[in-house]
């Protein structure tokens, strides 16, 4: 099931850096293995600055700004205020890209654009922004922008591309080999950042997929297998206006792709056997054995948030749970069983609408848990 655009954008904002230098390619990162470094060569870009001076004396600073911008290799026009939209736009002519930034010049000498303002003493700051426009175009750097700096159309197209199911067996594969087997569209190459490569090379690092993600949509499958190795991914616009899936270590400020989205079906329709009433009794059962059994009985995948569990130093293999004999659902039984172990049971869906259970730690954050 494809979520509405409104839902997708809302989910991203809830789940929600300049692009890094490209990591040197190891054999596993070469395009033929499904993991690549996207080209960072930008097209030829010319920046045009158009300043609209107010009728309150702003024009007095026009000459000063002309001198400031002269060494920045930009075209500048300063004219009286007109009925023109304040914006940053771009157009392409062949292999050339023209970025036009239309802003205002007020009587204090301050120039203002839709998201940036500069005083006469902020030449270095202005240079940085203009270099950003030359590199990334009108949308600017993805740093700090909603939806990773993607337009709505770009995000929706990428989301739809990640709906395709992961159709192989991935558990116990080296992470790079598993990624190579995912049916990710070629227009969205996967690139491991230098930080991610460094993490995977550390002594004792987790570098294999630890749970089976076959049948999940590609987006969620990739997110889970990366999470197994303390990594995540996010869409990243490249200087050449392409898009890539950039893999980075978890725990950073930059938001990464969410593992799961709010259910779009009623819970009983999304996972009927998981919510159905049945007789349940558990007596000191190993949680590591219980979860796959529940998944099989309810025909609902049960997945582990290895990153959070290990970050909280929870010894998952040693956990045992008990539930007194009662008529209940596996949703309720599992929830009550894991909460005593400082864990939580969450229910989400992948990009294609397939419901799954996510066992993670009790923590603030994603509070929109579906279920009883």
Residue pairs with C-beta under 8 A, 6 or more apart in sequence:
1 264
1 265
1 352
1 353
2 160
2 163
2 353
3 11
3 261
3 264
3 353
5 152
5 156
7 261
7 262
7 264
8 155
8 156
8 159
9 147
9 152
9 155
11 258
11 261
11 262
12 146
12 147
12 155
12 258
13 146
13 147
14 258
14 366
14 368
15 255
15 257
15 258
15 366
16 146
16 147
16 148
16 255
17 142
17 143
17 254
18 132
18 141
18 142
18 143
19 40
19 141
19 142
19 236
19 237
19 238
19 239
19 246
20 193
20 194
20 195
20 246
21 40
21 194
22 37
22 38
22 40
22 191
23 29
23 37
23 191
23 192
23 193
23 194
23 196
23 197
25 36
25 37
26 176
26 197
27 33
28 35
28 174
28 176
28 177
28 180
29 35
29 36
29 37
29 176
29 191
29 192
30 36
31 189
33 176
33 177
33 180
34 179
34 180
34 181
34 182
34 184
34 189
34 190
35 176
35 179
35 180
35 189
35 190
35 191
35 192
36 189
36 190
36 191
37 189
37 191
38 189
38 191
38 238
38 240
38 242
38 244
39 238
39 240
39 242
40 238
40 239
40 240
41 239
41 240
42 134
42 135
42 136
42 239
42 240
43 92
43 95
43 96
43 97
43 240
43 241
44 95
44 96
44 97
45 96
45 97
45 98
45 99
45 133
45 134
45 135
45 137
46 74
46 75
46 96
46 97
46 98
46 99
47 73
47 74
47 75
47 99
47 100
47 101
47 130
47 133
47 134
48 74
48 75
48 76
48 77
48 98
48 99
48 100
48 101
49 69
49 74
49 75
49 76
49 77
49 100
49 101
49 103
49 130
50 76
50 77
50 78
50 79
50 84
50 100
50 101
50 102
50 103
51 62
51 65
51 76
51 77
51 78
51 79
51 103
51 104
51 105
51 111
52 79
52 80
52 81
52 82
52 84
52 86
52 102
52 103
52 104
52 105
53 59
53 62
53 78
53 79
53 80
53 81
53 104
53 105
54 81
54 104
54 105
54 106
54 107
55 80
55 81
56 106
56 107
57 107
58 104
58 105
58 106
58 107
58 109
59 78
59 80
59 105
60 107
60 109
61 105
61 109
61 120
62 78
62 105
64 109
64 120
65 76
65 78
65 105
65 109
65 111
65 120
66 76
66 78
68 120
68 123
68 126
69 76
69 126
72 126
72 127
72 130
74 130
78 105
81 104
84 102
85 102
86 102
86 103
86 104
86 112
86 113
86 114
87 101
87 102
87 114
88 99
88 100
88 101
88 102
88 113
88 114
88 133
88 138
88 140
89 99
89 100
89 102
89 138
90 97
90 98
90 99
90 100
90 137
90 138
91 97
91 98
91 100
92 98
97 137
99 133
99 134
99 137
99 138
101 113
101 133
102 113
103 111
103 112
103 113
104 111
104 112
105 111
106 112
108 119
109 119
109 120
110 117
110 118
110 119
111 117
111 118
112 118
115 140
116 129
118 125
118 126
118 129
132 140
132 141
133 140
135 141
135 239
136 142
136 149
136 237
136 239
137 241
139 145
139 149
139 151
139 237
140 149
141 149
142 148
142 149
142 150
142 236
142 237
143 149
147 155
147 235
148 155
148 234
148 235
148 236
148 237
148 255
149 237
150 158
150 235
150 237
150 243
154 235
154 237
154 243
155 235
158 188
158 235
158 243
159 219
159 351
161 184
161 185
161 187
161 188
161 218
162 184
162 188
162 217
162 218
162 219
162 222
162 351
163 217
163 218
163 219
163 351
163 352
164 183
164 185
164 217
164 218
165 183
165 215
165 216
165 217
165 218
165 352
166 182
166 183
166 213
166 214
166 215
166 216
166 217
166 218
166 221
167 183
167 214
168 181
168 182
168 214
169 212
169 214
170 178
170 181
170 182
170 209
170 212
170 213
170 214
170 221
170 225
171 209
171 210
171 211
171 212
171 213
172 208
172 209
172 210
173 181
173 208
173 209
174 207
174 208
175 200
175 207
175 208
175 209
175 225
175 226
175 228
175 229
175 231
176 192
178 209
178 225
179 190
179 222
179 225
182 218
182 221
182 222
183 218
184 190
184 218
184 222
184 245
187 242
187 243
188 235
188 243
188 244
188 245
189 244
189 245
190 222
190 233
190 244
190 245
190 247
191 236
191 244
191 245
191 246
191 247
192 200
192 247
193 246
193 247
193 248
195 248
195 249
196 231
196 247
196 248
196 249
199 205
199 229
199 230
199 231
199 249
200 207
200 229
200 231
205 229
205 230
206 228
206 229
206 230
206 306
207 229
208 228
208 229
209 225
209 228
209 229
210 228
210 304
210 306
211 224
211 228
211 303
211 304
211 306
213 220
213 221
213 224
213 225
213 303
214 221
215 301
215 354
216 224
216 301
216 350
216 354
216 356
217 350
217 351
217 352
217 354
218 351
219 257
219 350
219 351
220 259
220 260
220 350
220 351
220 356
221 350
222 233
222 245
222 257
223 232
223 233
223 256
223 257
223 258
223 259
224 259
224 303
226 232
226 233
226 247
227 250
227 259
227 305
227 306
227 307
228 306
228 307
230 249
230 250
230 251
230 307
231 247
231 248
231 249
231 250
232 247
232 248
232 249
232 250
232 256
232 257
233 245
233 246
233 247
233 248
233 256
233 257
234 245
234 246
234 248
234 254
234 255
234 256
234 257
235 243
235 244
235 245
235 246
235 257
236 243
236 244
236 245
236 246
237 243
238 244
248 254
248 256
250 256
250 307
251 311
258 366
259 305
259 348
259 358
260 346
260 348
260 349
260 350
260 356
260 358
261 348
261 349
261 350
261 351
262 348
262 349
262 368
262 370
263 270
263 347
263 348
263 349
263 355
263 370
264 349
264 353
265 349
265 353
265 355
267 275
267 331
267 347
267 355
267 370
267 371
267 372
268 275
270 347
270 349
270 353
270 355
270 370
271 298
271 299
271 300
271 331
271 347
271 355
271 357
273 297
273 298
273 299
273 300
273 330
274 294
274 298
274 300
274 329
274 330
274 331
274 347
274 355
274 357
275 329
275 330
275 331
275 371
275 372
276 329
276 330
277 327
277 328
277 329
278 327
278 328
278 329
278 330
279 325
279 326
279 327
280 323
280 325
280 326
280 327
280 328
280 330
280 333
281 323
281 324
281 325
281 326
282 290
282 321
282 322
282 323
282 333
282 337
283 322
284 320
284 321
284 322
285 320
285 321
285 322
286 317
286 319
286 320
287 316
287 319
287 320
287 321
287 337
287 338
287 341
288 316
288 317
288 319
290 321
290 337
291 302
291 304
291 359
292 302
294 300
294 302
294 330
294 334
294 357
295 301
295 302
295 357
297 330
298 330
300 355
300 356
300 357
301 354
301 356
301 357
302 334
302 356
302 357
302 359
303 356
303 357
303 358
303 359
304 316
304 359
304 360
305 358
305 359
305 360
305 361
308 360
308 361
308 363
309 316
309 343
309 359
309 360
309 361
311 361
312 342
312 361
314 341
314 342
314 343
314 361
319 341
321 337
321 338
321 340
321 341
322 337
323 333
323 336
323 337
326 333
329 372
331 345
331 347
331 371
331 372
332 372
334 345
334 357
335 344
335 345
335 371
335 372
338 344
338 345
338 359
339 345
339 362
342 361
342 362
343 359
343 360
343 361
343 362
344 359
344 360
344 361
344 362
344 363
344 369
345 357
345 358
345 359
345 369
345 371
346 357
346 358
346 359
346 360
346 366
346 369
346 370
346 371
347 355
347 356
347 357
347 358
347 369
347 370
347 371
348 355
348 356
348 358
348 370
349 355
349 356
350 356
